[in-house]
Amino acid sequence: MDVLVLQKTVREELAKATTIQAVSDLELSYLGRNGKINELLKGIKSLSLEEKKTAGRDINSFKSFVAEEINKTKNILYLKEDQKISIDVTLPPPEDEQGSLHPITIAVNEITGIFNKIGFIRMSYPEVDWEYYAFETLNMPVTHAARDDFETTFLSGAADKKMGKMVLTPHTSNGQVREMERLKSTPPIRMINIGKCYRPNWDATHTPMFHQFEGLCVDKGITIANLKGTLDYFVKSYFGENTEVRLRPHHFQFTEPSFEVDITCT
């Protein structure tokens, strides 16, 4: 086995390889499981012990040579590939991709936009408020079930003589009172309030924190027909033109008359 001749053959073959893939194919043909190196190793079985030692040393030396030459050739080709890529280092970096809005934020923005078109403005009021705004002004006396610890989260601290204790707002209706107070009950008032509400119960259909959406309209000549028309407009704008609305008379402590609103499935 003439190692020098084998080395010359490898150099010639590598010189003809002009792509990374071609070099990888040569690498496989020499160093792969069924490659030429392993074929040479199989051929020394019939040699004498001394001949095996010499042949084994020559084959291992040739194997190291092949691996080194292949790595050199690959590095040269990688460098040429890099040089082909033109990069303008004076260009500004690409803009970072912005994240998406939370589904609740999307819903709040869409609802706000729908009501803006008919003259309503969105207001925000405290999530921590006095009992006075959450209950007294809404005709819910101290004995009302909604003021039980199971329904309302009371905060620690001394109660105010007029305002009572501080609570995490169990509904957004405190905003109605504060809006009328802010405007001194002078019509017209058209406001929506979309906020977080807190109730200390948790089951398959309830969570301790949820969002509630509320609207208030105070003006001369306002009737149930205006309420029905507003609800129809919102439902069809938000859920689709084919959505139907039904009002069912119901009792709420702070409004009279009161209704539950049903809509068809979307």
SULDA-V114933 format. One record per residue. N is the residue number from 1. RES is the residue in three letters. PSI is psi in radians with two decimals (NA if undefined). Layout:
N:RES:PSI
N:RES:PSI
This chain:
1:MET:2.09
2:ASP:1.81
3:VAL:-0.67
4:LEU:-0.69
5:VAL:-0.74
6:LEU:-0.72
7:GLN:-0.71
8:LYS:-0.70
9:THR:-0.74
10:VAL:-0.78
11:ARG:-0.74
12:GLU:-0.72
13:GLU:-0.67
14:LEU:-0.57
15:ALA:-0.51
16:LYS:-0.30
17:ALA:1.99
18:THR:0.01
19:THR:2.78
20:ILE:-0.69
21:GLN:-0.69
22:ALA:-0.71
23:VAL:-0.70
24:SER:-0.65
25:ASP:-0.73
26:LEU:-0.70
27:GLU:-0.76
28:LEU:-0.66
29:SER:-0.46
30:TYR:-0.77
31:LEU:-0.06
32:GLY:2.99
33:ARG:-0.69
34:ASN:0.47
35:GLY:3.14
36:LYS:-0.56
37:ILE:-0.82
38:ASN:-0.55
39:GLU:-0.67
40:LEU:-0.69
41:LEU:-0.64
42:LYS:-0.49
43:GLY:-0.17
44:ILE:0.03
45:LYS:-0.61
46:SER:-0.04
47:LEU:2.82
48:SER:2.97
49:LEU:-0.79
50:GLU:-0.69
51:GLU:-0.63
52:LYS:-0.73
53:LYS:-0.81
54:THR:-0.80
55:ALA:-0.71
56:GLY:-0.74
57:ARG:-0.75
58:ASP:-0.69
59:ILE:-0.73
60:ASN:-0.66
61:SER:-0.70
62:PHE:-0.68
63:LYS:-0.78
64:SER:-0.69
65:PHE:-0.83
66:VAL:-0.81
67:ALA:-0.75
68:GLU:-0.77
69:GLU:-0.66
70:ILE:-0.76
71:ASN:-0.72
72:LYS:-0.80
73:THR:-0.72
74:LYS:-0.76
75:ASN:-0.70
76:ILE:-0.76
77:LEU:-0.68
78:TYR:-0.70
79:LEU:-0.73
80:LYS:-0.68
81:GLU:-0.75
82:ASP:-0.65
83:GLN:-0.39
84:LYS:-0.43
85:ILE:2.12
86:SER:2.13
87:ILE:2.16
88:ASP:1.79
89:VAL:-0.15
90:THR:-0.17
91:LEU:2.57
92:PRO:2.67
93:PRO:2.71
94:PRO:2.58
95:GLU:2.48
96:ASP:2.48
97:GLU:2.32
98:GLN:2.57
99:GLY:2.99
100:SER:2.80
101:LEU:2.65
102:HIS:2.52
103:PRO:-0.64
104:ILE:-0.73
105:THR:-0.71
106:ILE:-0.78
107:ALA:-0.76
108:VAL:-0.79
109:ASN:-0.70
110:GLU:-0.77
111:ILE:-0.74
112:THR:-0.76
113:GLY:-0.67
114:ILE:-0.77
115:PHE:-0.44
116:ASN:-0.59
117:LYS:-0.36
118:ILE:0.42
119:GLY:0.12
120:PHE:2.53
121:ILE:2.56
122:ARG:2.26
123:MET:2.73
124:SER:2.40
125:TYR:2.92
126:PRO:2.46
127:GLU:-0.32
128:VAL:2.05
129:ASP:3.03
130:TRP:2.69
131:GLU:-0.60
132:TYR:-0.81
133:TYR:-0.54
134:ALA:-0.42
135:PHE:-1.06
136:GLU:-0.87
137:THR:-0.15
138:LEU:0.37
139:ASN:0.62
140:MET:1.74
141:PRO:3.04
142:VAL:-0.52
143:THR:-0.02
144:HIS:2.47
145:ALA:-0.51
146:ALA:-0.32
147:ARG:0.17
148:ASP:2.71
149:ASP:-0.40
150:PHE:-0.41
151:GLU:-0.38
152:THR:2.45
153:THR:1.91
154:PHE:2.45
155:LEU:2.63
156:SER:2.68
157:GLY:2.81
158:ALA:2.53
159:ALA:2.52
160:ASP:2.53
161:LYS:-0.68
162:LYS:-0.79
163:MET:-0.33
164:GLY:-2.64
165:LYS:2.88
166:MET:2.45
167:VAL:2.72
168:LEU:2.18
169:THR:2.10
170:PRO:-0.14
171:HIS:2.99
172:THR:0.08
173:SER:-0.34
174:ASN:-0.48
175:GLY:-0.57
176:GLN:-0.80
177:VAL:-0.79
178:ARG:-0.59
179:GLU:-0.75
180:MET:-0.62
181:GLU:-0.71
182:ARG:-0.72
183:LEU:0.17
184:LYS:0.61
185:SER:0.49
186:THR:2.00
187:PRO:2.82
188:PRO:2.57
189:ILE:2.14
190:ARG:1.83
191:MET:2.54
192:ILE:2.59
193:ASN:2.03
194:ILE:1.98
195:GLY:3.08
196:LYS:2.49
197:CYS:2.69
198:TYR:2.24
199:ARG:2.25
200:PRO:0.94
201:ASN:2.63
202:TRP:2.09
203:ASP:-2.83
204:ALA:-0.42
205:THR:0.12
206:HIS:2.53
207:THR:2.70
208:PRO:-0.42
209:MET:2.35
210:PHE:2.91
211:HIS:2.49
212:GLN:2.58
213:PHE:2.24
214:GLU:2.55
215:GLY:2.67
216:LEU:2.28
217:CYS:2.11
218:VAL:2.12
219:ASP:3.01
220:LYS:2.44
221:GLY:0.18
222:ILE:2.30
223:THR:3.12
224:ILE:-0.51
225:ALA:-0.65
226:ASN:-0.70
227:LEU:-0.83
228:LYS:-0.75
229:GLY:-0.68
230:THR:-0.75
231:LEU:-0.73
232:ASP:-0.79
233:TYR:-0.80
234:PHE:-0.86
235:VAL:-0.76
236:LYS:-0.56
237:SER:-0.63
238:TYR:-0.74
239:PHE:-0.28
240:GLY:2.63
241:GLU:-0.50
242:ASN:0.03
243:THR:2.34
244:GLU:2.63
245:VAL:2.47
246:ARG:2.33
247:LEU:2.30
248:ARG:2.17
249:PRO:2.39
250:HIS:2.88
251:HIS:2.16
252:PHE:2.44
253:GLN:-0.49
254:PHE:0.11
255:THR:2.55
256:GLU:2.13
257:PRO:2.87
258:SER:2.68
259:PHE:2.59
260:GLU:2.58
261:VAL:2.18
262:ASP:2.53
263:ILE:2.71
264:THR:2.76
265:CYS:2.58
266:THR:NA
